[in-house]
Amino acid sequence: MVSSQHEAMHRIFQTDPGMFARATRALDLPFPDPLEVELLSVDLTTIEPIERRVDTLLRILTAAGTFILAVEAQRSYDPDKSATWPYYVTYVHTKYELPVVLLVVTDDAATARRIRTLPPIGHPFHATLVIHPIVLGPAELPVITDAETAADDIPLAVLSAIAHADDPRIDEILTVLAKAMKQIDSGDGDNFADLTEFGLGDSPAGDLWRKIVSVEMFYRSKTANQLWAAARDEGRTEGHAEGLAEGVAHTLLLILDRRDIEVPDDIRARITDTHDADLLAAWVDRALTATSAADLFVD
């Protein structure tokens, strides 16, 4: 079954196709920046009852000419790809009569190494067809721990964070990424935050990202919007200020829980017994940076 991590690794090229040229320059591949990009159908099925679909297919126009970029996301090595990828490339080349570049993105270093040396197709004495994809794995994607670098290229920083989810510096990587996202348009920031969450999935890095987002991007994150919507809905259901206060108190406790801040019974009671929504909102602000539950009540 296709996972959210798989989807994020190739869909980010749909969000910003120009990232392909920027990412491959580190490999000394001089692909020019795109002037125009068209998203093509990923269905490569022929009249035979065999369904074949590439993950992302883009027609890219550059100053040096037009080519087709086929993007495949791989989370583990699949030996069948040594046969299906040549089919993809030859089919697309025949259909569009344009040069075809196969890009494989992976967050697994061992998978990246095996894809770089795919076995040829043909007789042992003579290779008839050799597939040579460009591979972007942990070794090719930079570890970005500088906020300015991340802000300069958010899509590449997102892809890099996904590829380096197991890196011991992942806390620093994700914190820097969240800070960089706060500097861009809120809609774009939300989209890239969601892509990051999908790409990291239910891994420890994914859990860490959700906690960081709840602090660094709280007022713009999908999680925050859901929490505040729940608070508003609860208030409307109750039909009076007390109901709204209960919803905000619930949100406050969720934030503390997401940040792994222990809430003693007396403080939990103080929060749930407070019916002043404005006061609770002030405590929510403090919860974003508090180091203990007691910090909520310190001006």
C-alpha angles and dihedrals in degrees: 000000000000110000130213089246090057092049094049094052094061102026090063087070088058089053093050114009091176089071089078092067093043095048096047095050087079085063091054091251107141100210109162123232114271121257094188134008130196123192108225132201111277093208109110095170117138127203090280114092092255116113117209124175130180115213098236129000122190133178105213124195116200136169087261095051143281129298140166119247115203112192121198124183118210126184094176137011115280113189091200089069090073086071102033097048094058086051091052093050097046093043093050092044091052094044099047101024091223135117112275127214119193114208120188118195120195138167092205119086095202091052090050091053093052094047091054089062104039113170115256124245116241142052118334087245095049131028109215097182132020121185115211112185126182107247124209109189136140091291094054100041117074122240102242114205098149119092094212092052091048092049091051091062114014096173092053090046090053093050090046092051091052092048092049098044090127095047113120087231093059093114090058092041094054095041090054091046093052091049090050092050091056088065097060134070111300094237093051090044091054092049094050091044089054092047089052091050092048092047094051093042119176094335123122087260089054091053089048091050092053090052093047092048091051087061108029098038101019099136092048104035123106089235092055093047090052092049094049091045089053090051092050092046092050089051092051091047092054090044096216143067093271091061092052090049090053090053093050091047089053090051091049092053091048091054092051090048092050089052092049092240113155114233114205117218094252093053092045089053091048090053096046093044093053113099098180105104093192092054090047090050089055089052089051089057090052092046090066092067103019120122094198137019090250089064089073090075099045114097 
